[in-house]
Amino acid sequence: MTELGLLIAFGILTLIALMIAIYPLRLSLLKTMAIIPLFIFLIIGAYWHWGSWSQWSQFLRVQAKQEQVQAVLKSVKNPQELIDKLKARLESDPSSAQGWYLLGRLYASHGEWSLAVSAYEKAHNLKPSNDQIIVNYAQSLWQSNGRQFNDKVLGLFQALIAKNPKQPDALAMLAMDAFARKDYSKAISYWRRLITLVPPQSEDAEAIRQAIIKAKSLEGRH
């Protein structure tokens, strides 16, 4: 049921209930006509303020957006068509950080790293403080650089970890860089911070523990 339909149904039910409640009082027609709108207004207002009408309205709006997205996805025959549709949308609205981010995700999923970098860079310029955009932007730069760290990639991850010390992607990537540079103590430090963020019995936790053991063994040789 739409929000308007629900409102009309609620109003009708309220009117019937009021008629039943007022009838035993034998009020005059004029008084009845004056009281009913007032009661309806008060009841709907109270329900809006204390009840869940605003949450229901928000739910309907979110549901409508989801239905629109699903309709678009159903109309897409292949990934390239989705990319083309998104690019066309961004040509008319280039200020959408979310749009550029999604385009970057699509390019990254196909291994088109230079195109992903370009899309993520636009998203990052529009929303420079968004953690997820920074992570994907930096990872795409790393991929496009032959999976090698450079100053730009490290700068993005280091700035992110300074702002959010518990950002797991940044911790993992900085640990990888430190290990590759044979800075084993720093790699261990990053991994120790990272392991506190994953379930203790998970495969991720075990992989991090093994990485720490490996780094310690190599650290002892230097």
N, CA, C and O of each residue as an XYZ file, in Angstrom:
888
protein
N       0.845     -1.195      0.000
C       0.000      0.000      0.000
C       0.873      1.234      0.000
O       1.874      1.282      0.715
N       0.514      2.236     -0.789
C       1.288      3.469     -0.846
C       1.065      4.280      0.419
O       0.148      4.023      1.198
N       1.938      5.273      0.597
C       1.831      6.132      1.783
C       0.504      6.879      1.786
O      -0.128      7.009      2.834
N       0.066      7.381      0.606
C      -1.205      8.098      0.514
C      -2.369      7.171      0.809
O      -3.293      7.538      1.534
N      -2.326      5.957      0.243
C      -3.406      4.991      0.482
C      -3.510      4.627      1.948
O      -4.604      4.499      2.498
N      -2.345      4.460      2.576
C      -2.343      4.136      4.001
C      -2.924      5.271      4.825
O      -3.665      5.043      5.782
N      -2.585      6.491      4.447
C      -3.102      7.658      5.160
C      -4.614      7.751      5.024
O      -5.303      8.041      6.001
N      -5.147      7.508      3.814
C      -6.595      7.563      3.593
C      -7.303      6.476      4.399
O      -8.327      6.727      5.034
N      -6.745      5.265      4.364
C      -7.353      4.156      5.112
C      -7.358      4.447      6.604
O      -8.340      4.183      7.297
N      -6.247      4.997      7.092
C      -6.165      5.320      8.513
C      -7.193      6.387      8.876
O      -7.810      6.328      9.940
N      -7.377      7.370      7.977
C      -8.345      8.431      8.238
C      -9.773      7.900      8.282
O     -10.570      8.313      9.124
N     -10.098      6.972      7.358
C     -11.450      6.402      7.318
C     -11.737      5.601      8.578
O     -12.809      5.721      9.170
N     -10.760      4.775      8.987
C     -10.939      3.976     10.201
C     -11.095      4.880     11.424
O     -11.892      4.600     12.319
N     -10.327      5.960     11.450
C     -10.430      6.905     12.568
C     -11.807      7.564     12.599
O     -12.389      7.741     13.670
N     -12.326      7.927     11.427
C     -13.647      8.555     11.333
C     -14.736      7.612     11.829
O     -15.623      8.029     12.573
N     -14.679      6.349     11.425
C     -15.680      5.363     11.872
C     -15.619      5.196     13.383
O     -16.648      5.155     14.057
N     -14.395      5.101     13.910
C     -14.238      4.927     15.354
C     -14.793      6.126     16.118
O     -15.401      5.963     17.176
N     -14.587      7.323     15.587
C     -15.087      8.523     16.242
C     -16.613      8.589     16.209
O     -17.241      8.996     17.187
N     -17.195      8.197     15.108
C     -18.653      8.200     15.003
C     -19.273      7.254     16.039
O     -20.283      7.561     16.673
N     -18.626      6.094     16.182
C     -19.125      5.128     17.175
C     -18.978      5.677     18.580
O     -19.849      5.485     19.428
N     -17.866      6.365     18.821
C     -17.609      6.894     20.164
C     -18.496      8.084     20.487
O     -18.924      8.242     21.630
N     -18.782      8.929     19.487
C     -19.542     10.157     19.734
C     -21.048      9.911     19.769
O     -21.772     10.634     20.453
N     -21.529      8.904     19.047
C     -22.980      8.684     18.930
C     -23.692      8.616     20.281
O     -24.734      9.255     20.428
N     -23.180      7.863     21.298
C     -23.896      7.806     22.579
C     -24.015      9.153     23.276
O     -24.872      9.328     24.141
N     -23.150     10.120     22.902
C     -23.186     11.415     23.584
C     -24.328     12.297     23.092
O     -24.659     13.297     23.728
N     -24.944     11.922     21.940
C     -26.090     12.655     21.383
C     -25.757     14.138     21.167
O     -26.562     15.017     21.476
N     -24.554     14.401     20.630
C     -24.189     15.788     20.362
C     -24.923     16.287     19.117
O     -25.333     15.501     18.263
N     -25.076     17.587     19.037
C     -25.738     18.160     17.867
C     -24.863     17.942     16.627
O     -23.659     17.710     16.736
N     -25.487     18.020     15.457
C     -24.751     17.808     14.212
C     -23.628     18.828     14.062
O     -22.539     18.495     13.594
N     -23.898     20.086     14.466
C     -22.896     21.136     14.328
C     -21.680     20.844     15.200
O     -20.536     20.977     14.764
N     -21.953     20.438     16.456
C     -20.841     20.127     17.360
C     -20.064     18.906     16.872
O     -18.837     18.854     16.955
N     -20.811     17.928     16.363
C     -20.155     16.709     15.870
C     -19.221     17.030     14.713
O     -18.094     16.537     14.660
N     -19.694     17.859     13.784
C     -18.884     18.214     12.625
C     -17.657     19.026     13.020
O     -16.629     18.998     12.343
N     -17.785     19.750     14.132
C     -16.650     20.553     14.596
C     -15.631     19.696     15.329
O     -14.430     19.949     15.236
N     -16.094     18.687     16.055
C     -15.211     17.859     16.873
C     -14.440     16.844     16.036
O     -13.256     16.610     16.277
N     -15.116     16.235     15.044
C     -14.498     15.144     14.284
C     -13.176     15.553     13.620
O     -12.175     14.858     13.794
N     -13.142     16.665     12.862
C     -11.852     17.033     12.241
C     -10.755     17.282     13.262
O      -9.587     16.977     13.021
N     -11.145     17.852     14.429
C     -10.164     18.128     15.461
C      -9.570     16.838     15.993
O      -8.356     16.730     16.168
N     -10.436     15.848     16.252
C      -9.961     14.564     16.741
C      -9.063     13.870     15.707
O      -8.024     13.308     16.056
N      -9.468     13.914     14.452
C      -8.667     13.283     13.404
C      -7.275     13.907     13.338
O      -6.263     13.213     13.234
N      -7.255     15.228     13.403
C      -5.984     15.941     13.341
C      -5.092     15.561     14.524
O      -3.897     15.320     14.360
N      -5.696     15.512     15.729
C      -4.910     15.194     16.925
C      -4.385     13.766     16.891
O      -3.237     13.514     17.257
N      -5.219     12.837     16.456
C      -4.807     11.428     16.437
C      -3.696     11.188     15.422
O      -2.694     10.537     15.719
N      -3.891     11.731     14.205
C      -2.867     11.558     13.176
C      -1.572     12.252     13.593
O      -0.479     11.729     13.374
N      -1.705     13.438     14.196
C      -0.518     14.153     14.654
C       0.220     13.384     15.732
O       1.450     13.324     15.722
N      -0.522     12.791     16.667
C       0.108     12.014     17.733
C       0.791     10.779     17.173
O       1.887     10.413     17.599
N       0.134     10.139     16.213
C       0.719      8.933     15.626
C       1.996      9.277     14.857
O       2.975      8.532     14.882
N       1.959     10.420     14.177
C       3.142     10.853     13.440
C       4.302     11.149     14.387
O       5.455     10.824     14.101
N       3.975     11.771     15.521
C       5.026     12.197     16.454
C       5.544     11.042     17.305
O       6.756     10.882     17.450
N       4.646     10.235     17.870
C       5.071      9.176     18.795
C       5.076      7.793     18.161
O       5.739      6.878     18.650
N       4.347      7.652     17.093
C       4.257      6.334     16.484
C       5.340      6.097     15.464
O       6.422      6.676     15.554
N       5.058      5.244     14.486
C       6.085      4.853     13.529
C       5.759      5.330     12.121
O       6.249      4.755     11.149
N       4.940      6.374     11.995
C       4.548      6.823     10.666
C       5.756      7.352      9.897
O       5.896      7.062      8.709
N       6.628      8.118     10.544
C       7.790      8.660      9.844
C       8.728      7.549      9.413
O       9.298      7.608      8.323
N       8.899      6.508     10.274
C       9.745      5.379      9.903
C       9.135      4.620      8.727
O       9.848      4.155      7.838
N       7.807      4.502      8.735
C       7.133      3.815      7.638
C       7.324      4.592      6.329
O       7.554      4.000      5.274
N       7.226      5.914      6.410
C       7.424      6.744      5.228
C       8.843      6.582      4.685
O       9.059      6.475      3.478
N       9.801      6.566      5.611
C      11.191      6.386      5.196
C      11.388      5.018      4.562
O      12.083      4.888      3.555
N      10.772      3.997      5.156
C      10.864      2.643      4.603
C      10.315      2.599      3.181
O      10.909      1.971      2.305
N       9.184      3.263      2.948
C       8.589      3.276      1.615
C       9.518      3.945      0.599
O       9.638      3.493     -0.540
N      10.173      5.030      1.030
C      11.077      5.719      0.116
C      12.281      4.846     -0.231
O      12.696      4.780     -1.388
N      12.842      4.171      0.789
C      13.980      3.274      0.546
C      13.567      2.117     -0.346
O      14.298      1.725     -1.255
N      12.383      1.574     -0.075
C      11.886      0.459     -0.874
C      11.697      0.874     -2.333
O      12.000      0.104     -3.245
N      11.199      2.087     -2.550
C      11.001      2.574     -3.914
C      12.334      2.690     -4.648
O      12.429      2.349     -5.827
N      13.363      3.173     -3.951
C      14.680      3.290     -4.572
C      15.244      1.915     -4.915
O      15.835      1.725     -5.978
N      15.055      0.945     -3.995
C      15.540     -0.407     -4.245
C      14.842     -1.020     -5.450
O      15.465     -1.708     -6.259
N      13.550     -0.766     -5.560
C      12.801     -1.286     -6.707
C      13.297     -0.665     -8.011
O      13.347     -1.337     -9.042
N      13.663      0.621     -7.966
C      14.201      1.275     -9.155
C      15.535      0.660     -9.560
O      15.792      0.434    -10.743
N      16.389      0.387     -8.555
C      17.688     -0.229     -8.838
C      17.502     -1.615     -9.434
O      18.160     -1.972    -10.411
N      16.588     -2.406     -8.833
C      16.330     -3.751     -9.340
C      15.798     -3.706    -10.775
O      16.149     -4.548    -11.601
N      14.955     -2.723    -11.058
C      14.411     -2.596    -12.421
C      15.519     -2.310    -13.418
O      15.519     -2.850    -14.524
N      16.478     -1.450    -13.026
C      17.601     -1.147    -13.911
C      18.464     -2.372    -14.131
O      18.870     -2.657    -15.258
N      18.751     -3.109    -13.046
C      19.594     -4.304    -13.149
C      18.950     -5.359    -14.037
O      19.645     -6.038    -14.794
N      17.627     -5.506    -13.954
C      16.933     -6.491    -14.779
C      16.993     -6.124    -16.253
O      16.965     -6.992    -17.126
N      17.076     -4.824    -16.519
C      17.105     -4.377    -17.915
C      18.503     -4.476    -18.524
O      18.670     -4.298    -19.731
N      19.516     -4.763    -17.684
C      20.891     -4.832    -18.163
C      21.202     -6.242    -18.658
O      21.012     -7.212    -17.925
N      21.676     -6.362    -19.892
C      21.940     -7.662    -20.480
C      23.371     -8.121    -20.243
O      23.633     -9.324    -20.226
N      24.305     -7.187    -20.059
C      25.696     -7.555    -19.799
C      26.371     -6.445    -19.003
O      25.859     -5.327    -18.956
N      27.522     -6.734    -18.372
C      28.193     -5.728    -17.535
C      28.560     -4.453    -18.289
O      28.478     -3.357    -17.735
N      28.963     -4.592    -19.544
C      29.335     -3.405    -20.316
C      28.159     -2.466    -20.494
O      28.321     -1.246    -20.514
N      26.967     -3.048    -20.624
C      25.767     -2.215    -20.757
C      25.536     -1.416    -19.477
O      25.131     -0.254    -19.525
N      25.798     -2.048    -18.335
C      25.651     -1.350    -17.052
C      26.667     -0.222    -16.944
O      26.348      0.865    -16.463
N      27.895     -0.485    -17.395
C      28.929      0.554    -17.384
C      28.516      1.723    -18.265
O      28.655      2.884    -17.880
N      28.009      1.405    -19.450
C      27.587      2.466    -20.381
C      26.443      3.295    -19.799
O      26.420      4.518    -19.941
N      25.486      2.617    -19.139
C      24.362      3.336    -18.532
C      24.854      4.270    -17.430
O      24.398      5.407    -17.314
N      25.802      3.767    -16.615
C      26.312      4.568    -15.512
C      27.132      5.744    -16.033
O      27.037      6.849    -15.498
N      27.927      5.520    -17.062
C      28.711      6.603    -17.659
C      27.801      7.687    -18.229
O      28.077      8.879    -18.090
N      26.710      7.258    -18.875
C      25.759      8.231    -19.429
C      25.124      9.047    -18.312
O      24.904     10.250    -18.452
N      24.835      8.377    -17.208
C      24.228      9.078    -16.061
C      25.218     10.097    -15.483
O      24.833     11.198    -15.092
N      26.498      9.712    -15.436
C      27.508     10.595    -14.865
C      27.819     11.779    -15.782
O      28.257     12.832    -15.318
N      27.595     11.603    -17.065
C      27.785     12.727    -17.980
C      26.784     13.844    -17.701
O      27.081     15.027    -17.869
N      25.584     13.436    -17.268
C      24.560     14.438    -16.949
C      24.661     14.911    -15.501
O      24.167     15.984    -15.156
N      25.302     14.102    -14.657
C      25.455     14.477    -13.244
C      26.848     14.072    -12.758
O      26.978     13.105    -12.007
N      27.886     14.795    -13.172
C      29.260     14.427    -12.801
C      29.608     14.699    -11.342
O      30.717     14.389    -10.905
N      28.680     15.272    -10.587
C      28.954     15.596     -9.185
C      28.571     14.472     -8.237
O      28.586     14.658     -7.020
N      28.224     13.295     -8.783
C      27.816     12.169     -7.945
C      29.031     11.333     -7.547
O      29.535     10.547     -8.349
N      29.497     11.500     -6.318
C      30.633     10.704     -5.833
C      30.290      9.221     -5.807
O      31.121      8.377     -6.141
N      29.054      8.908     -5.405
C      28.628      7.515     -5.359
C      28.620      6.897     -6.753
O      28.973      5.729     -6.918
N      28.221      7.674     -7.752
C      28.212      7.176     -9.121
C      29.614      6.845     -9.615
O      29.826      5.790    -10.212
N      30.573      7.736     -9.372
C      31.953      7.472     -9.779
C      32.534      6.290     -9.019
O      33.301      5.502     -9.572
N      32.161      6.170     -7.741
C      32.640      5.038     -6.946
C      32.118      3.717     -7.519
O      32.875      2.754     -7.646
N      30.837      3.670     -7.860
C      30.258      2.453     -8.427
C      30.886      2.124     -9.782
O      31.111      0.958    -10.107
N      31.165      3.163    -10.565
C      31.818      2.937    -11.854
C      33.214      2.354    -11.642
O      33.636      1.453    -12.367
N      33.917      2.872    -10.654
C      35.230      2.323    -10.319
C      35.148      0.867     -9.905
O      36.003      0.064    -10.278
N      34.122      0.522     -9.133
C      33.928     -0.869     -8.720
C      33.701     -1.774     -9.923
O      34.221     -2.888     -9.976
N      32.931     -1.295    -10.881
C      32.659     -2.087    -12.083
C      33.941     -2.308    -12.890
O      34.215     -3.420    -13.341
N      34.722     -1.240    -13.066
C      35.984     -1.385    -13.790
C      36.935     -2.334    -13.043
O      37.583     -3.183    -13.655
N      37.007     -2.179    -11.729
C      37.907     -3.022    -10.930
C      37.518     -4.491    -11.009
O      38.384     -5.365    -11.033
N      36.225     -4.764    -11.050
C      35.755     -6.143    -11.121
C      36.173     -6.815    -12.433
O      36.201     -8.043    -12.521
N      36.501     -6.003    -13.460
C      36.948     -6.539    -14.744
C      38.465     -6.383    -14.921
O      39.006     -6.655    -15.992
N      39.138     -5.943    -13.856
C      40.587     -5.800    -13.920
C      41.054     -4.633    -14.762
O      42.218     -4.590    -15.160
N      40.174     -3.683    -15.044
C      40.539     -2.496    -15.820
C      40.996     -1.411    -14.845
O      40.266     -0.466    -14.544
N      42.221     -1.580    -14.365
C      42.684     -0.800    -13.222
C      42.897      0.668    -13.533
O      42.609      1.513    -12.687
N      43.393      1.002    -14.715
C      43.611      2.415    -15.037
C      42.289      3.169    -15.108
O      42.200      4.318    -14.673
N      41.255      2.519    -15.660
C      39.933      3.139    -15.705
C      39.330      3.225    -14.301
O      38.655      4.197    -13.961
N      39.581      2.201    -13.500
C      39.097      2.216    -12.110
C      39.736      3.360    -11.340
O      39.062      4.065    -10.588
N      41.045      3.544    -11.531
C      41.759      4.637    -10.859
C      41.145      5.986    -11.218
O      40.934      6.833    -10.351
N      40.860      6.177    -12.511
C      40.282      7.443    -12.965
C      38.928      7.705    -12.311
O      38.646      8.822    -11.879
N      38.085      6.655    -12.240
C      36.755      6.812    -11.633
C      36.864      7.068    -10.129
O      36.187      7.943     -9.589
N      37.721      6.295     -9.462
C      37.883      6.471     -8.016
C      38.475      7.841     -7.681
O      38.131      8.439     -6.662
N      39.360      8.329     -8.536
C      39.959      9.642     -8.296
C      38.894     10.731     -8.313
O      38.921     11.647     -7.491
N      37.961     10.629     -9.248
C      36.866     11.603     -9.306
C      35.994     11.513     -8.049
O      35.589     12.530     -7.485
N      35.711     10.265     -7.618
C      34.918     10.079     -6.401
C      35.657     10.649     -5.191
O      35.052     11.280     -4.324
N      36.971     10.421     -5.142
C      37.788     10.904     -4.024
C      37.845     12.426     -3.985
O      37.814     13.025     -2.909
N      37.929     13.052     -5.158
C      37.944     14.514     -5.209
C      36.634     15.108     -4.701
O      36.622     16.187     -4.109
N      35.528     14.393     -4.939
C      34.217     14.875     -4.495
C      33.983     14.590     -3.014
O      33.347     15.382     -2.318
N      34.508     13.437     -2.525
C      34.351     13.074     -1.114
C      35.686     12.596     -0.554
O      35.877     11.397     -0.355
N      36.603     13.511     -0.301
C      37.961     13.132      0.122
C      38.045     12.468      1.485
O      39.070     11.866      1.805
N      37.000     12.559      2.296
C      37.045     11.980      3.639
C      36.351     10.619      3.732
O      36.284     10.037      4.815
N      35.838     10.105      2.616
C      35.137      8.832      2.637
C      36.143      7.678      2.673
O      36.916      7.499      1.732
N      36.133      6.895      3.760
C      37.117      5.827      3.953
C      37.078      4.781      2.848
O      38.126      4.372      2.347
N      35.882      4.343      2.460
C      35.779      3.270      1.485
C      36.270      3.713      0.114
O      36.875      2.923     -0.611
N      36.020      4.957     -0.246
C      36.532      5.480     -1.515
C      38.058      5.524     -1.481
O      38.716      5.159     -2.456
N      38.619      5.973     -0.356
C      40.080      6.035     -0.223
C      40.696      4.649     -0.375
O      41.688      4.481     -1.084
N      40.109      3.655      0.292
C      40.633      2.284      0.236
C      40.646      1.771     -1.195
O      41.665      1.266     -1.666
N      39.519      1.898     -1.888
C      39.431      1.392     -3.259
C      40.325      2.176     -4.219
O      40.913      1.606     -5.138
N      40.420      3.462     -4.002
C      41.299      4.300     -4.829
C      42.752      3.864     -4.662
O      43.465      3.671     -5.647
N      43.185      3.710     -3.422
C      44.570      3.318     -3.148
C      44.868      1.908     -3.654
O      45.940      1.662     -4.206
N      43.932      0.986     -3.470
C      44.148     -0.387     -3.942
C      44.216     -0.446     -5.462
O      44.990     -1.228     -6.014
N      43.422      0.364     -6.143
C      43.465      0.394     -7.608
C      44.777      1.002     -8.100
O      45.344      0.542     -9.092
N      45.257      2.032     -7.410
C      46.564      2.601     -7.754
C      47.654      1.548     -7.582
O      48.558      1.444     -8.411
N      47.567      0.772     -6.509
C      48.534     -0.303     -6.241
C      48.478     -1.366     -7.341
O      49.513     -1.836     -7.815
N      47.256     -1.741     -7.740
C      47.088     -2.735     -8.803
C      47.635     -2.212    -10.133
O      48.347     -2.927    -10.838
N      47.304     -0.976    -10.471
C      47.736     -0.406    -11.751
C      49.243     -0.181    -11.795
O      49.818     -0.026    -12.872
N      49.888     -0.163    -10.616
C      51.340      0.003    -10.531
C      52.050     -1.347    -10.423
O      53.160     -1.436     -9.900
N      51.398     -2.383    -10.920
C      52.005     -3.720    -10.885
C      52.076     -4.299     -9.493
O      53.001     -5.042     -9.167
N      51.096     -3.959     -8.670
C      51.052     -4.403     -7.276
C      52.306     -3.983     -6.507
O      52.848     -4.732     -5.695
N      52.738     -2.770     -6.794
C      53.884     -2.185     -6.111
C      53.441     -0.910     -5.400
O      52.633     -0.141     -5.921
N      53.980     -0.702     -4.211
C      53.667      0.506     -3.461
C      54.497      1.671     -3.984
O      55.661      1.508     -4.350
N      53.882      2.843     -4.011
C      54.619      4.072     -4.303
C      54.191      5.128     -3.292
O      53.374      4.856     -2.412
N      54.732      6.311     -3.414
C      54.463      7.357     -2.417
C      52.979      7.711     -2.344
O      52.453      7.970     -1.262
N      52.302      7.721     -3.501
C      50.889      8.106     -3.501
C      50.040      7.061     -2.790
O      49.175      7.396     -1.981
N      50.292      5.797     -3.097
C      49.537      4.716     -2.452
C      49.772      4.733     -0.947
O      48.824      4.673     -0.164
N      51.035      4.815     -0.547
C      51.360      4.828      0.886
C      50.782      6.061      1.561
O      50.309      5.987      2.695
N      50.818      7.192      0.871
C      50.286      8.419      1.459
C      48.805      8.299      1.758
O      48.345      8.755      2.804
N      48.049      7.690      0.850
C      46.608      7.508      1.066
C      46.342      6.596      2.253
O      45.504      6.906      3.099
N      47.052      5.470      2.322
C      46.829      4.537      3.427
C      47.302      5.112      4.765
O      46.650      4.907      5.789
N      48.412      5.818      4.763
C      48.921      6.399      6.002
C      48.005      7.509      6.522
O      47.784      7.630      7.727
N      47.480      8.313      5.605
C      46.532      9.355      6.020
C      45.264      8.722      6.579
O      44.678      9.231      7.534
N      44.841      7.605      5.976
C      43.633      6.927      6.438
C      43.835      6.334      7.824
O      42.955      6.437      8.678
N      44.988      5.714      8.051
C      45.259      5.084      9.345
C      45.458      6.142     10.433
O      45.179      5.889     11.605
N      45.939      7.325     10.045
C      46.086      8.408     11.020
C      44.711      8.907     11.466
O      44.519      9.290     12.620
N      43.767      8.895     10.535
C      42.404      9.340     10.850
C      41.611      8.253     11.547
O      40.840      8.526     12.467
N      41.803      7.025     11.105
C      41.059      5.885     11.638
C      42.028      4.746     11.918
O      42.260      3.913     11.041
N      42.610      4.687     13.137
C      43.633      3.687     13.462
C      43.161      2.237     13.351
O      43.981      1.319     13.344
N      41.860      2.026     13.264
C      41.338      0.657     13.192
C      40.795      0.320     11.798
O      39.971     -0.583     11.656
N      41.248      1.033     10.787
C      40.792      0.733      9.431
C      41.521     -0.532      8.948
O      42.728     -0.483      8.714
N      40.823     -1.652      8.797
C      41.494     -2.934      8.539
C      42.213     -3.015      7.202
O      43.291     -3.605      7.124
N      41.642     -2.433      6.138
C      42.286     -2.503      4.827
C      43.615     -1.766      4.831
O      44.603     -2.244      4.272
N      43.633     -0.602      5.464
C      44.866      0.177      5.535
C      45.919     -0.552      6.360
O      47.092     -0.574      5.986
N      45.515     -1.146      7.470
C      46.454     -1.907      8.305
C      47.054     -3.069      7.519
O      48.262     -3.301      7.573
N      46.218     -3.792      6.797
C      46.686     -4.953      6.036
C      47.659     -4.525      4.936
O      48.691     -5.170      4.745
N      47.349     -3.459      4.219
C      48.203     -3.016      3.123
C      49.522     -2.442      3.644
O      50.573     -2.686      3.050
N      49.484     -1.693      4.729
C      50.714     -1.135      5.291
C      51.595     -2.232      5.872
O      52.821     -2.137      5.806
N      50.991     -3.268      6.438
C      51.758     -4.414      6.927
C      52.452     -5.116      5.767
O      53.611     -5.516      5.877
N      51.740     -5.264      4.659
C      52.306     -5.897      3.469
C      53.509     -5.096      2.953
O      54.544     -5.662      2.603
N      53.349     -3.775      2.913
C      54.443     -2.925      2.447
C      55.655     -3.032      3.373
O      56.787     -3.161      2.908
N      55.413     -2.979      4.686
C      56.517     -3.069      5.646
C      57.240     -4.411      5.531
O      58.467     -4.462      5.607
N      56.492     -5.487      5.350
C      57.089     -6.809      5.208
C      57.953     -6.877      3.951
O      59.051     -7.433      3.978
N      57.452     -6.306      2.842
C      58.200     -6.317      1.586
C      59.490     -5.514      1.704
O      60.482     -5.837      1.051
N      59.485     -4.464      2.536
C      60.682     -3.646      2.745
C      61.588     -4.218      3.831
O      62.606     -3.619      4.178
N      61.213     -5.382      4.367
C      61.955     -6.086      5.424
C      61.969     -5.309      6.730
O      62.853     -5.482      7.569
N      60.965     -4.447      6.881
C      60.777     -3.766      8.161
C      59.819     -4.634      8.983
O      58.642     -4.313      9.144
N      60.355     -5.734      9.494
C      59.508     -6.753     10.099
C      58.852     -6.290     11.398
O      57.727     -6.690     11.698
N      59.538     -5.459     12.162
C      58.945     -4.984     13.413
C      57.701     -4.138     13.143
O      56.710     -4.227     13.867
N      57.765     -3.323     12.100
C      56.597     -2.497     11.770
C      55.474     -3.360     11.217
O      54.306     -3.140     11.536
N      55.818     -4.342     10.390
C      54.803     -5.254      9.856
C      54.101     -5.979     10.996
O      52.876     -6.103     10.995
N      54.866     -6.454     11.959
C      54.280     -7.150     13.115
C      53.366     -6.224     13.891
O      52.301     -6.635     14.351
N      53.780     -4.970     14.039
C      52.957     -3.987     14.759
C      51.607     -3.793     14.072
O      50.569     -3.754     14.733
N      51.626     -3.672     12.746
C      50.372     -3.511     12.006
C      49.501     -4.763     12.132
O      48.293     -4.657     12.340
N      50.106     -5.940     12.007
C      49.330     -7.179     12.081
C      48.741     -7.401     13.475
O      47.639     -7.932     13.611
N      49.469     -6.997     14.492
C      48.938     -7.128     15.857
C      47.724     -6.232     16.066
O      46.788     -6.601     16.775
N      47.740     -5.079     15.461
C      46.573     -4.195     15.530
C      45.419     -4.770     14.721
O      44.256     -4.675     15.113
N      45.765     -5.372     13.573
C      44.734     -5.923     12.695
C      44.049     -7.144     13.311
O      42.841     -7.323     13.156
N      44.817     -7.984     14.010
C      44.248     -9.237     14.524
C      43.195     -8.987     15.597
O      42.349     -9.845     15.847
N      43.242     -7.825     16.227
C      42.225     -7.500     17.247
C      40.884     -7.169     16.611
O      39.874     -7.080     17.309
N      40.859     -6.983     15.284
C      39.641     -6.560     14.595
C      38.899     -7.716     13.935
O      37.814     -7.521     13.386
N      39.477     -8.931     13.983
C      38.849    -10.087     13.341
C      38.478    -11.123     14.401
O      39.084    -11.141     15.473
N      37.498    -11.986     14.127
C      37.123    -13.036     15.090
C      38.320    -13.922     15.415
O      39.020    -14.350     14.496
N      38.582    -14.213     16.689
C      39.790    -14.954     17.103
C      39.950    -16.315     16.428
O      41.073    -16.737     16.153
N      38.847    -17.003     16.159
C      38.921    -18.353     15.597
C      38.750    -18.386     14.081
O      38.604    -19.460     13.497
N      38.767    -17.237     13.451
C      38.533    -17.178     12.007
C      39.796    -17.525     11.225
O      40.903    -17.540     11.763
N      39.592    -17.804      9.930
C      40.729    -18.082      9.048
C      41.611    -16.845      8.910
O      42.831    -16.957      8.797
N      40.994    -15.670      8.921
C      41.768    -14.433      8.829
C      42.720    -14.294     10.011
O      43.885    -13.932      9.848
N      42.203    -14.588     11.207
C      43.032    -14.491     12.404
C      44.209    -15.461     12.328
O      45.331    -15.107     12.692
N      43.959    -16.679     11.857
C      45.026    -17.680     11.742
C      46.067    -17.239     10.718
O      47.267    -17.409     10.935
N      45.608    -16.672      9.601
C      46.537    -16.182      8.578
C      47.414    -15.057      9.122
O      48.605    -14.995      8.819
N      46.830    -14.175      9.921
C      47.604    -13.078     10.514
C      48.609    -13.622     11.522
O      49.746    -13.154     11.582
N      48.190    -14.617     12.320
C      49.120    -15.218     13.295
C      50.313    -15.849     12.572
O      51.454    -15.707     13.011
N      50.048    -16.537     11.476
C      51.133    -17.152     10.711
C      52.060    -16.094     10.111
O      53.275    -16.282     10.050
N      51.470    -14.979      9.669
C      52.281    -13.887      9.124
C      53.184    -13.291     10.196
O      54.338    -12.958      9.923
N      52.665    -13.155     11.411
C      53.467    -12.633     12.525
C      54.613    -13.578     12.856
O      55.742    -13.141     13.079
N      54.318    -14.890     12.885
C      55.356    -15.890     13.160
C      56.459    -15.818     12.111
O      57.647    -15.856     12.433
N      56.042    -15.711     10.840
C      57.014    -15.614      9.753
C      57.872    -14.371      9.892
O      59.091    -14.435      9.738
N      57.241    -13.236     10.182
C      57.978    -11.979     10.319
C      58.949    -12.046     11.493
O      60.064    -11.533     11.401
N      58.542    -12.665     12.586
C      59.427    -12.799     13.753
C      60.640    -13.647     13.428
O      61.758    -13.336     13.841
N      60.414    -14.725     12.682
C      61.537    -15.600     12.334
C      62.526    -14.873     11.429
O      63.735    -15.054     11.572
N      62.044    -14.071     10.519
C      62.916    -13.312      9.624
C      63.599    -12.156     10.360
O      64.744    -11.809     10.072
N      62.875    -11.571     11.309
C      63.437    -10.474     12.094
C      64.644    -10.946     12.891
O      65.609    -10.203     13.074
N      64.583    -12.203     13.369
C      65.676    -12.746     14.168
C      66.936    -13.001     13.365
O      68.013    -13.159     13.940
N      66.823    -13.042     12.065
C      67.993    -13.300     11.219
C      68.739    -12.019     10.862
O      69.829    -12.056     10.291
N      68.125    -10.874     11.213
C      68.755     -9.605     10.847
C      69.304     -8.888     12.097
O      69.871     -7.801     11.986
